[in-house]
Amino acid sequence: MKKRFPLIVKISIISVYLIFLAGSVVRMTGSGMGCPDWPKCFGYYIPPTSEEQITWHPNSSYKKGMIIVKDEALFVAESDLTTGKSFNASNWEKYTKHDYAKFNKYHTWTEYINRLASVLAGFVFLFLVYAASKFWKENKTIPLLAYTAFFLMLFEAWLGKTVVDTNLKPTIITIHMVAGLVIIALLLWLHFIVRESKEHTVKYNSLFSKLLIASVVFSLVQIALGTQVRQFIDQQVKLHGFENKEYSLMDPNFKFYFHRSFTIAIVLVNLGMFYLNQIKDLGYKLVNWIVFLIFLETITGILMYYADFPLGTQATHLLAGAILFGLQFYLWLQSRKSVISEEQNNITE
């Protein structure tokens, strides 16, 4: 199991990024409330495919917990029942966690696939925790990081339920996103530890290290702001309809302008890192990928604003941001190791 641990860590990282991708598609398509309850979907383990399945019918059977839409409200069957000729309210409990009572099969299945991605990742994390426990006597940092990542995944599952129960409350969505980034950081830390002896040598540079720390913090701030901007877009969609994308960023708030302008600071900091890496020959190969991802983030951001959200740009923008943060954090781990090596060399001398 120890020999396979690096592979399990890689699969865990991929599974979390798949959740980010699935989540970005959910937001891009406005499918966040495709399933109004959690963990089931309209009371089903496998979601309905037509509105008929969640509509009240006379002389029909319903299982306990099934949800129907009636009079623009959700009702939950209190027990297994067979309906009569007319609707009997005493057999049904009104769903009160939120007032969203719409059905769109495409939104429902998009959200359901997002949940399946989370379930799949959950099984992967069980393997991760089991494999990490084998390192307890050898290196306690490895199981502690794995356990923390696993408990954060459980926290994320609870947050996912809370997001649905609060009808996509912006603050909860932001916490949901940031917690996902923390999980990625923990997994990358694990990956760095198990590959430590195989990492190529990099040189220490004080200014580069400071810029790198700034880049990680800036990315976290930018992603958090991005979730708030996305919430503004969701509100515009509710007002003007999903098909009227030209109104998505009409009269945006201050957070949008700050999010857009803050990109300049991010570009300058990361270009500074790229320049130092080149002229000082520091050996940080990931810097090139970071610059590429910032370019991709900038281009997709411009397209969303000026070209009315072309297909795929939102998902690409969010996923690229999450990958960018991951690469910057991993680069920080490499830089941190170079600092330790530099201090050890000074002591030896």
N, C-alpha and C positions, 0 to 999 in steps of 0.2 A: 504493500500500500504506500510506503514511503517513496518508492521509486516512481509511483504514478502521481504523487502529490502535485508536482509542478503542472502536470496536465490537468488535474482536477481544478487547480487554481485558475488556469487559463479558461477552462470551460465555464467556471463561475463568473469570471469577468465578462465573457461573451454573453452569458445568460442575462446579466444585469443590463448590458448595453442593448440586448434585444428587448428588454422591458422598456428602456428609454425610447427605442424605435417604435414599439407598439403604442406607447403612451403618446408619442408625438403624432402618430397617425390618428389616434383618438381625438386629440385636440384639433388637428388640422381639419378633420371632418365634422367637428362639433358633436362627437358621439359620447361625450362624458357621462350623459344621463341615459345612454342607450339601455342600460339595466338600472331600473330605479331602486332596486334593493341589493343587498349584499349579504352572503356570498352568492346566493342564487340570483336568477334573473327572471323577474316576474313570477317568482316562486318555483321556477323550473331549474333543474340541474343542467339541462340542455335547453337553451332559449327557444321561445316560440319563433316561428317563421312567418306567421301571418297574424293580422289583427283579430281574425276570427277566434284564435286560441285564447285571447285575453278579453274577449267580449262576453258579457252575460247572455246566456241562452236559456230558454225554458226547457224543462225536462232533460237537463244535462247534468252529468256528474263532475264534481270538482274535488280535488284532494286538499287536505288541510295545508294552509300556507300558500295556496295558489292565489295569484293576484289578477284582478280584472280591472278594466277601465270602464267606468260608468259615470255619466254626467260630468265628464272632465275631472274625475277624481279616481284615486286608486282605492280598491277595497280588497281585503285579505280574507280568505275563507278561514273561519275559526275552527272548523273540523271538516272531516269528509262529509260531503252532502250531495243530495240530488235535488235540483231546483224544481219548483212547481211552475204554475202558469204565470206567476208574477214574482217580482223581486222581493225577497224577504230580508229586510235590513238586519234582522236579529241574527242572521247566519253569517253576517259579514262585519268585519272591523275596518273602519276607515283608516287608511295609511296616513299617519300624521307627521312623519319625519320630514317630509317636504311636500310641496304641492305640484310637483312636476308629474303630469299624467299624459304623456304622449308616447306613441309607439311608431318607430321607424325601424323596419327589419335590418336595414343596412347599418344604422347606428347601433342597434342591439348586438349584432354579430361582430361588429368592429370592437365594441367594448368587451364582448365575451372573449374574443381572441386575445385581447390585452390581458385579461384575467388568466387565461390559459398559460400565457407566457410567464406570468408571475408564479403560477403553480409549478410549472416545469422548473423554474429557477429554485423554488423551494426544495424540490427533491435533490437538485444539484448541491444545494447548500447543506443538506443532510449528509451527503457523501463527504463534503468538504470538512464538516465538523468531526465526523468519524475519523477521517484520515489525519486531520490535524492533531487529534488527541494522542496519536502514536508518538508525537514529538515532545510530549510533556516533560519527560526526564531529560531529553536532549536540549531543547530550546523552548522554554515556556512562552516566549513571545509569539510563536507560531499558533498554538492553540488559543491563546488569549485573543489574538487578532481575529481568528476564525469564529470564536464564540461571539465576540462583539458584533461582527458582521452578520451572523445568524440572528441574533436578537434584534438588530436593527431591521433585518428583513421582516421579522414578526411585527415590529413597530410600523414598518411601511404598510404591511397588510392591514393593520388597524387604521392607519391614516387613509388607506384606500377606501375603507368602509366609511370613514368620517367624511371624506370628500363627497361621496354619494349622498350620505345622510344630510349634509349641509347644502346640497345642490350646488356643488363646485365653489365653495367659499374660497376666495383668493388667498387668504392667509394660510389655510390648510394646504392648498396646492403648492404654495411656495415652500412650506416646510417639507412636504412630500418630495419635492424636487431636490432640495438641499440634502435631505437624509439619504437620498439615492446617490448623490455625489460622495457623501461620506463613506458609504459602502464601497464604492469604487476605489476610493483612496485606501481603505483598509485592505482590499484585495490586491491592489497594486503593491502595497507594502509587503504583503505576503509573497507576492511574485518576486519582488526585489530580494527578499531574504533568501529564498530557495535558489535564486540564480546569482547570488552575490559573488561567488567565486568565478563565475563565467562572465561577469560584466567587464567591458573593456575599460581601460584606464582613462580617466578624465583629469584635467588640470584644475586647480583651485584658482578662482579669481574673485576678489571681494566684491567688486562692482557687479559682476555677473550674478553672484549669489543674491545681492540685494534686489536687483532687477527681477530675478526669478521669483523671489518671495512676493514682490509687488504684483507680478503677473498672475500668480495663483490667487491672491486676494482679489485682484481686479476681475478675474474670471468668475469667481463666486458671486461677487456683487452684481456683475453683468447678467449672469444667469438668473439670479433672484429677481432682478429688475425685469428681465424678459418674461418671467411668468406673470408679473403684474401687468405688463403691456398686453400679453395674450388675454388676460382677463378683460381688459378694456375692449379688445377685439370681439370677445365672446358677447359682451353686452351690446355692441353695435350690431352683431349678427342677430341677436334677439329682436332688436328694434327694426332692422331693415331687411331681414331675411338672409339666409345663407347664400342665395344666388346673387345678391347685390354686393359683391366683394369690394366694389369701388368705394363703398361707404365704411369699410372696416376701420380705416384710420382717419375718418373725418373728424376734424376738431379734436385731435388727441390731447391728452393731459400732459402735465409736466414730466411724468415718469417716462413717457415715450421719448421726449426731446432729450432728457438726461441719458436714457439708454442709448440713443443714437449718437449723441455727442461724446459719450464716454468711450465709444469705440476708438476715437482718436488717441486717447491716452493708452488704451490697450495696444493699438498698433505701434505707437512710439516705443513703449516699453519692450515689446517683443522684438521689434526691429533692432533696438539697442542690444538685446541679447544676441541676436543673429550676427550683428556687426562685430561684437566682442569675440564671439565664438570663432569668427573667421580670421580676424587680424591677430588674435592671441593663440590661435590653433588649440582651443581648449578641448576639443574632441567630443562635444555634445552633439551626437548625430540626430537626436530627436528635435533639435531646434528647427531643422529644415521642414519637418512635418508640421511643427507648430505654426510656422509662417504660412504654410500652405492652407492649414485649417482656418487661420485668421482671414486669409484671402477669401476662402470659401464662405465663411461667416459674413464677411462684408458684402460679397456679391449677392448672396441669398437675401440679406437684409435689404439691399437696394432694390432687388427684384420684387420683394414683397410690398415695399412702399410705392414704387413707381409703376409696377406692372400688375397690380391688384392680385397678389398672391398666386403666381403660377403653380400648377400642380407639382407637389413634392418639395417646394421650397421651404415650407414650414417645418416639415419632418427633417429635412437635411440640415436646416439651421439649428434645430434643437439638438439633434444627434451629434453634429459637428462640435457644438459647444461642450457637450458632455465629454466627447473624446479629447477635445482640446484641454479641458481641465485635467483629465487623466494623464495626458502626456506631460503637462506642466508639473503635476505633482510627482510623477516618476522622475522627471528631470531634477526636481528638488531633492529627491532621495539620492540621486547620483551626486549632486552637488554637496549634499550633507556628508556623504562618504568621503568626498575629496577634501572637505574641511578637516575631518577627523584624521585623514592620512597626512595632511599638511601639519597638523599639530603634533602628531607622532614623530614625524621627521624632524621637527624643530627640537623636540625633547631629546631625540637621539643625537642630534648634532651638538 
